[in-house]
């Protein structure tokens, strides 16, 4: 992530999400500083520019704090780079261009141990998926890029209508299943909505949220709430409908309702999700907590409920101002 204040952002991830600082990056210098955080096998690198010309400063000026590079762990980074370039990827310094201003770097490293997290922290998470908002017309070319340049596959697609608003969603995944990207694009013929707002506020395509997978979402939500993380709420009627469409949910419905956790299922199992309130000044980035009990894709009901929950947060300030 490129950020305006690396120390402040690092403090937030440590205090709220249980990450621990594993040290300043060796590449830190006069024109920038980098702080590396870790929780389980998830590594987060925060870079702050100290000069206007540094890429981090330029990124923050355009977008605010946000995800600038999604690193892909591979057995051989040099070979992966050569293969991607040969397949048509565009080089950006030592990375490849992905979408908007976001790049991919290749990191040759063994998976990190999942232990060694600070006492009292939440269960060490994995990155389940990254959700990306794309400019209209970029969805199919972006899917093509991942399929052709990286050899990934499309595993899910859906058109979603919420009132007069609508969006298209496609999900791409690496063949090993380790990396999943949810790609979202507004429908040009529909009324402007939250995806359009993101694109306007962010200044183009970018990462909307990062989803962290946990083994027990009830415990994780309780831990995160005690640490000061705020979540989007879900109307009580959702849980009345849930009791009708999910006969045997993996968690008691009343426990899910108390925490505003969403539940859905696919052919392989169930999934449980909750989304944090955006603390970003531009309302363009937030986190998701997800538990999978066998489910491999994304439930249609939950995608729609996420859209509706974010929409309620989006329009709330305007309603408060009007009153």
Backbone torsions as a table, in degrees:
resi	resn	phi	psi	omega
1	UNK	NA	138.0	169.4
2	UNK	-94.3	129.2	-173.1
3	UNK	-136.6	159.9	178.4
4	UNK	-83.3	-23.3	-179.3
5	UNK	-144.7	95.6	-175.1
6	UNK	-63.6	-39.3	-178.6
7	UNK	-65.1	-43.2	-179.4
8	UNK	-66.5	-43.4	179.9
9	UNK	-66.7	-38.3	178.5
10	UNK	-62.8	-42.0	179.4
11	UNK	-59.8	-41.7	-179.8
12	UNK	-62.9	-44.7	-179.1
13	UNK	-68.7	-32.1	177.2
14	UNK	-70.7	-49.8	-175.4
15	UNK	-70.3	-40.1	-172.4
16	UNK	-93.8	-36.2	-172.5
17	UNK	-112.7	2.1	174.8
18	UNK	77.2	14.9	173.6
19	UNK	-70.9	161.8	173.4
20	UNK	-128.5	146.5	179.7
21	UNK	-77.3	126.5	179.0
22	UNK	-105.4	9.2	172.3
23	UNK	123.0	156.2	172.7
24	UNK	-67.4	149.8	-177.7
25	UNK	-74.3	145.7	-178.6
26	UNK	-66.9	-16.4	-179.6
27	UNK	-85.5	-3.1	179.3
28	UNK	-59.8	143.6	-178.8
29	UNK	-152.9	-163.0	-176.8
30	UNK	-65.8	-32.9	-174.9
31	UNK	-90.4	-4.3	179.5
32	UNK	-165.1	166.6	170.6
33	UNK	-137.1	147.2	-177.8
34	UNK	-130.0	133.7	176.3
35	UNK	-119.0	129.6	-179.2
36	UNK	-107.0	129.9	-178.8
37	UNK	-118.3	154.6	-179.8
38	UNK	-147.5	141.9	169.9
39	UNK	-143.9	113.5	-173.7
40	UNK	60.6	-127.3	179.9
41	UNK	-96.0	6.9	-180.0
42	UNK	-93.4	125.2	180.0
43	UNK	-116.3	130.9	-179.8
44	UNK	-123.4	123.9	-178.2
45	UNK	-112.2	119.2	-179.0
46	UNK	-105.4	124.1	-179.7
47	UNK	-122.5	129.0	177.9
48	UNK	-116.5	128.4	177.4
49	UNK	-83.6	144.3	177.8
50	UNK	-106.5	-5.3	176.1
51	UNK	-127.7	155.0	-179.3
52	UNK	-63.9	-25.3	-175.3
53	UNK	-84.3	-13.4	-177.4
54	UNK	-68.6	142.3	-179.7
55	UNK	-53.9	-34.6	179.4
56	UNK	-66.4	-40.6	178.7
57	UNK	-65.3	-42.9	179.3
58	UNK	-64.1	-40.9	179.8
59	UNK	-64.3	-47.6	-178.5
60	UNK	-63.7	-35.3	177.9
61	UNK	-63.3	-38.0	-179.1
62	UNK	-80.5	-40.4	-168.0
63	UNK	-121.2	-14.1	-166.6
64	UNK	79.8	-177.1	178.8
65	UNK	-58.0	137.5	179.6
66	UNK	-174.5	173.1	179.3
67	UNK	-77.0	121.3	-178.5
68	UNK	-107.7	-24.2	-178.9
69	UNK	-146.6	133.3	174.5
70	UNK	-109.1	107.8	-175.7
71	UNK	-80.4	135.4	-179.7
72	UNK	-109.2	118.6	-179.4
73	UNK	-80.8	122.8	-175.2
74	UNK	-135.5	159.7	179.0
75	UNK	-64.0	-36.3	-176.1
76	UNK	-138.9	103.7	-174.5
77	UNK	-65.4	-42.4	-179.3
78	UNK	-63.2	-43.4	179.9
79	UNK	-65.3	-41.2	179.2
80	UNK	-62.5	-39.8	178.5
81	UNK	-64.6	-45.0	-179.6
82	UNK	-62.2	-42.1	-178.6
83	UNK	-66.0	-40.5	179.8
84	UNK	-65.2	-42.6	179.6
85	UNK	-66.0	-39.7	178.6
86	UNK	-65.1	-27.0	-179.6
87	UNK	-89.7	3.2	174.3
88	UNK	111.2	1.4	178.4
89	UNK	-66.8	148.7	-179.9
90	UNK	-97.1	126.1	-178.4
91	UNK	-74.8	141.2	173.1
92	UNK	-133.9	102.0	-172.6
93	UNK	55.3	-122.7	179.5
94	UNK	-98.8	23.1	-177.3
95	UNK	-128.8	-177.2	173.0
96	UNK	-122.8	145.7	178.9
97	UNK	-70.5	140.4	-179.0
98	UNK	-116.0	-72.8	179.4
99	UNK	-152.7	147.3	-177.3
100	UNK	52.8	-131.2	176.5
101	UNK	-96.1	6.3	-175.2
102	UNK	-86.5	139.9	179.8
103	UNK	-121.0	171.6	169.8
104	UNK	-119.5	133.6	169.4
105	UNK	-111.6	155.8	178.3
106	UNK	-107.4	128.9	-177.6
107	UNK	-120.3	121.4	178.0
108	UNK	-91.6	104.4	-178.2
109	UNK	-159.1	149.0	173.7
110	UNK	-72.8	150.4	176.6
111	UNK	-54.4	138.3	-179.0
112	UNK	-76.8	149.6	178.6
113	UNK	-64.6	145.6	-176.2
114	UNK	-88.8	-4.7	179.2
115	UNK	-84.5	-158.7	174.7
116	UNK	52.9	63.2	170.8
117	UNK	-123.9	151.6	-170.6
118	UNK	-62.1	149.9	-176.9
119	UNK	-60.3	133.9	178.1
120	UNK	87.2	-2.8	-179.1
121	UNK	-75.6	164.4	176.0
122	UNK	-67.0	166.8	178.1
123	UNK	-57.7	132.4	-177.5
124	UNK	-55.9	123.9	-175.3
125	UNK	-92.1	161.4	166.6
126	UNK	-112.2	155.7	174.1
127	UNK	-80.0	111.3	-179.8
128	UNK	-76.5	-46.7	176.8
129	UNK	-162.7	166.5	175.8
130	UNK	-122.8	129.3	-179.3
131	UNK	-99.4	133.7	-171.9
132	UNK	-128.0	130.2	174.4
133	UNK	-96.6	130.2	-176.5
134	UNK	-117.7	148.6	173.8
135	UNK	-61.8	150.9	179.4
136	UNK	-57.7	132.5	-178.9
137	UNK	94.0	-7.1	-177.6
138	UNK	-96.0	-9.4	-173.2
139	UNK	-62.3	-57.2	-177.1
140	UNK	-63.3	-43.8	176.9
141	UNK	-61.1	-33.4	179.4
142	UNK	-70.4	-41.6	175.5
143	UNK	-60.4	-43.2	179.2
144	UNK	-60.2	-40.1	179.3
145	UNK	-58.9	-47.9	-177.5
146	UNK	-67.9	-34.3	179.1
147	UNK	-72.4	-40.7	-173.8
148	UNK	-86.5	-46.9	-174.3
149	UNK	-80.4	-32.0	-177.0
150	UNK	-114.5	-6.7	178.3
151	UNK	72.3	25.2	179.5
152	UNK	-82.2	179.1	-180.0
153	UNK	-131.2	151.0	173.7
154	UNK	-87.7	128.4	-175.8
155	UNK	-115.4	-6.2	-175.2
156	UNK	-162.5	146.9	176.0
157	UNK	-153.8	141.7	180.0
158	UNK	-161.6	142.8	169.7
159	UNK	-99.8	131.2	-174.2
160	UNK	-121.2	125.5	176.4
161	UNK	-111.7	129.5	175.1
162	UNK	-131.5	96.9	-174.7
163	UNK	65.3	-130.5	-180.0
164	UNK	-84.1	-6.8	-178.8
165	UNK	-93.9	156.5	180.0
166	UNK	-158.1	152.1	176.8
167	UNK	-147.5	161.2	175.7
168	UNK	-111.3	142.0	-179.3
169	UNK	-132.3	133.1	171.6
170	UNK	-135.0	144.8	-177.0
171	UNK	-118.5	127.9	176.1
172	UNK	-115.1	150.0	-175.0
173	UNK	-145.9	143.3	174.6
174	UNK	-65.1	155.4	-174.7
175	UNK	-63.8	-29.0	178.6
176	UNK	-79.7	-9.7	179.7
177	UNK	82.8	4.3	-176.1
178	UNK	-78.4	-23.7	-178.6
179	UNK	-127.3	128.6	178.9
180	UNK	-129.8	130.5	177.9
181	UNK	-120.8	127.2	174.4
182	UNK	-98.0	117.0	-176.2
183	UNK	-103.7	127.3	-176.1
184	UNK	-122.3	137.0	179.6
185	UNK	-138.8	135.1	177.7
186	UNK	-71.0	148.4	174.4
187	UNK	-78.3	124.8	-175.9
188	UNK	-62.3	-31.3	-176.0
189	UNK	-84.7	-6.3	-176.2
190	UNK	-96.3	169.2	177.7
191	UNK	-68.0	147.2	178.8
192	UNK	-59.8	141.9	-179.7
193	UNK	-140.6	-153.8	-172.5
194	UNK	-68.0	-31.1	177.2
195	UNK	-66.3	-41.4	176.4
196	UNK	-62.7	-40.8	178.4
197	UNK	-62.4	-42.6	177.9
198	UNK	-58.9	-49.6	-176.6
199	UNK	-60.9	-38.2	179.2
200	UNK	-70.6	-46.8	-176.9
201	UNK	-71.6	-37.1	-178.8
202	UNK	-77.9	-27.6	-176.6
203	UNK	86.4	43.5	178.7
204	UNK	117.7	-173.1	-177.5
205	UNK	-62.4	147.4	179.3
206	UNK	-178.7	-178.4	-178.7
207	UNK	-82.1	122.9	178.2
208	UNK	-85.4	-46.3	177.8
209	UNK	-153.7	159.1	175.2
210	UNK	-115.8	129.7	-178.4
211	UNK	-101.8	126.5	179.0
212	UNK	-104.6	126.8	-179.2
213	UNK	-88.6	134.5	178.3
214	UNK	-129.7	155.0	-180.0
215	UNK	-76.9	-22.6	-178.6
216	UNK	-142.3	101.0	-173.4
217	UNK	-70.7	-30.1	178.8
218	UNK	-62.7	-48.9	179.4
219	UNK	-64.6	-42.0	-178.5
220	UNK	-62.5	-44.4	-179.7
221	UNK	-64.1	-41.2	178.0
222	UNK	-62.8	-44.4	179.0
223	UNK	-62.7	-45.9	-178.6
224	UNK	-66.0	-38.9	178.8
225	UNK	-62.2	-41.4	177.4
226	UNK	-64.1	-27.5	-179.7
227	UNK	-85.4	-2.2	176.0
228	UNK	102.6	4.8	176.7
229	UNK	-75.4	132.9	178.9
230	UNK	-106.5	140.3	-175.8
231	UNK	-115.5	156.4	172.7
232	UNK	-69.7	146.8	-178.4
233	UNK	-98.2	160.1	-179.1
234	UNK	-127.6	133.0	-179.2
235	UNK	-60.5	149.9	-179.5
236	UNK	-61.7	-28.1	-179.6
237	UNK	-62.7	-26.7	178.5
238	UNK	-58.4	-40.0	-175.4
239	UNK	-78.7	-23.4	171.8
240	UNK	-67.4	-42.6	177.6
241	UNK	-68.4	-35.4	-178.4
242	UNK	-61.3	-38.9	-179.6
243	UNK	-63.5	-25.3	-179.3
244	UNK	-84.7	-34.6	-174.3
245	UNK	-97.3	-14.4	176.3
246	UNK	-124.6	104.5	-175.1
247	UNK	-68.5	-40.9	-174.6
248	UNK	-133.1	71.5	179.1
249	UNK	-65.0	150.1	-177.9
250	UNK	-70.2	-12.4	174.9
251	UNK	-131.2	147.4	177.9
252	UNK	-57.3	137.4	-177.4
253	UNK	-61.0	-37.8	179.6
254	UNK	-65.5	-31.9	176.7
255	UNK	-69.4	-37.6	176.8
256	UNK	-66.7	-43.2	-178.4
257	UNK	-63.7	-39.3	-180.0
258	UNK	-61.0	-27.1	-175.4
259	UNK	-110.6	0.6	-178.5
260	UNK	62.3	34.8	178.2
261	UNK	-85.6	134.7	177.4
262	UNK	-87.5	150.9	179.4
263	UNK	-136.2	142.8	177.5
264	UNK	-157.5	-178.2	-177.3
265	UNK	-153.7	158.0	170.1
266	UNK	-129.9	-164.9	-175.9
267	UNK	-66.9	-20.3	-174.8
268	UNK	-99.5	-15.3	-178.5
269	UNK	160.5	-156.5	-174.9
270	UNK	-115.3	159.9	173.0
271	UNK	-141.4	151.6	-178.3
272	UNK	-131.8	131.9	-172.9
273	UNK	-138.3	151.7	170.7
274	UNK	-150.5	149.7	-172.7
275	UNK	-122.5	136.6	-179.3
276	UNK	-78.5	155.7	171.0
277	UNK	-70.9	137.8	179.7
278	UNK	-70.5	126.5	174.9
279	UNK	-100.2	3.9	-178.5
280	UNK	-72.7	135.5	180.0
281	UNK	-54.9	-31.1	179.2
282	UNK	-95.8	2.8	-179.1
283	UNK	59.1	37.0	-174.0
284	UNK	-115.1	7.4	179.4
285	UNK	-151.7	137.2	174.8
286	UNK	-152.6	179.7	-177.7
287	UNK	-117.8	158.5	174.5
288	UNK	-127.3	144.7	172.5
289	UNK	-115.1	130.6	-174.9
290	UNK	-138.1	140.2	171.6
291	UNK	-121.5	129.1	177.5
292	UNK	-107.9	128.3	172.2
293	UNK	-113.3	66.2	179.0
294	UNK	97.6	-27.7	-177.7
295	UNK	-62.4	137.9	-177.8
296	UNK	-112.0	-15.5	-179.9
297	UNK	-118.0	-147.6	-177.9
298	UNK	-128.4	130.1	179.6
299	UNK	-68.0	137.8	-179.2
300	UNK	-61.0	-40.0	-179.2
301	UNK	-62.8	-39.5	-177.5
302	UNK	-69.8	-36.7	177.9
303	UNK	-61.3	-42.3	178.6
304	UNK	-67.0	-40.9	-179.5
305	UNK	-67.5	-35.1	174.7
306	UNK	-61.3	-47.7	-179.5
307	UNK	-57.3	-44.5	-178.6
308	UNK	-67.1	-38.4	-179.5
309	UNK	-66.7	-43.9	177.5
310	UNK	-65.7	-35.0	179.1
311	UNK	-63.9	-39.8	177.9
312	UNK	-62.7	-41.3	178.4
313	UNK	-66.5	-36.2	-177.9
314	UNK	-65.5	-41.0	-175.3
315	UNK	-89.5	-12.5	-177.2
316	UNK	-59.0	-47.4	179.6
317	UNK	-57.2	-38.6	-179.8
318	UNK	-66.8	-39.2	178.6
319	UNK	-65.9	-41.8	179.7
320	UNK	-63.7	-38.4	179.4
321	UNK	-66.9	-38.5	-178.4
322	UNK	-68.5	-28.7	-178.1
323	UNK	-86.6	NA	NA
